[in-house]
């Protein structure tokens, strides 16, 4: 009963948090802009990590450090005696899909921020950088340690290397965690689907005689492989899909490309299904290599196991109630990113979004400013609930 | 020139020197200096929001270095004023300040009216079209004034002219400086060539200095300031700070032509008022440029002598060959 009453207190405070956090608008936006204008392609995040560490220093946090994978970490110590404190992790990935030579300027209008990577994940990183000021502004002192993490090497070939390293090596046992993404407010991810991300590269000999009649080149081989992959049955229950992400090949109208690359992702809710599809894809490649004068190879870039904490886990239930209090309709979305590492490690975790936005992964990626304050209020309330033991599974 | 060498050593800074903002604020408070930031605008909706957000967050809310942020607008037709207001800047229409003096259209007008409208002991002017805005655009300019009582006017410079294999890399965005202003200064005011980017739109100035200089309202405002302040206080009154890179809109050659015309008018008007026209100083053959090595700056001098030949018909051999009457 006491816990219900504590949760009710938090729920009734949430709309007020949203209003009071508007007073920190420039602090939060400036952090998003300043982080966003520092290029941070995967494996080259050092400068952005430096910015985050500087913000940690300015917030007078403890244990500010970077590790071998260049993750940025800091601790806001809780009020309980040190031995009794648990560690609550809030993490956001530092890296972006954009190379350093892209113009990273962020523009600021009356209602939105626009710029490459502003949603994925400069805004998420701004939350990490701003959380100490946010809690201070609301007069909230957590009992437990708040561990803030800017995780590197997360996207693409980074394959969550930063967070994985942190979880495997950090000396702080994590009791619960929130992953923060710029988009979308109302997102509620508490499970991971099985996933395998791969690249098929085809190399073909140079075509010298256009009169040979038969189409040649790597593009033709990749087309054959693609047709056969599309013929692989993907069940609706459990939901399974093959996402074809990109084909990179060719330079001209009249030259058959010698190299082509297909990038794809296989997803499934069922354990084992992704492995079975991977085996089928590998067989297709062997077949094409045997039939044709082709040289196709397969490389697995990333792999996730399916898992999750379930819709009725107290962490998820609390998140739904908090979102309801902010008039947000929770959108259940399984994750394939940071959450999988945390769930794999047995840590109760969620991924939450901060705002609404558009044009994800385009140069004019945008986030709306006004919803940010609901996103922040939701995160603060979740931290309070976790801190008060209201999200423990045995509750 | 010894003065230039000494001045470069003592009055030229890099913004990184002033990284300790808490110390800067402490000295500012001890000396009781107030600072106003003035951003002159005309249709700058694309960049003004970011400037206000960064300066307000970092230099007012987080670190209380500046006491007011003001946008002085010439009558933008886009959302410049709305955006600036929404992020907490004090926004003024230039035409409504000092109405008894009327309104003239030009950036210099906004800078001049800011002296009346704003309250700071120091006014820091920052253009509104900077894409890579950062706190250094203010800290780098006001710090020399806070720390050094004998400096009154601090100018920004960017893209240091680093030496490279084929000579000196021209400094970015300084075409009019290199083609017009530096040659003019080399001829008539050699000491002022020490200013690496005399036309930069970012500078911080003490109020007593601003009060007593006239303001061309157009392109000549920076040139006239430099000449007037130099005339009254000498080179020692200036400081300059390297703010690294500044990303902004590039102007067309036609626009630079207009700018040069305005600057030339101002320059000649100053020669007149300094009573130099009738008695021009001996023209120097030394052209002065600068290069940086690390954080040291040195002048590079070149002797450029424009010798002349007389008209060919004054040469006896020529006259003889072509049967010209003597």
Interface residues (C-beta under 8 A of the other chain):
Chain A: X25 X26 X27 X29 X30 X31 X33 X34 X37 X58 X105 X106 X107 X108 X109 X110
Chain B: X45 X46 X47 X49 X50 X52 X53 X54 X56 X57 X58 X61 X62 X79 X82 X83 X86 X87 X88 X131 X132 X134 X247
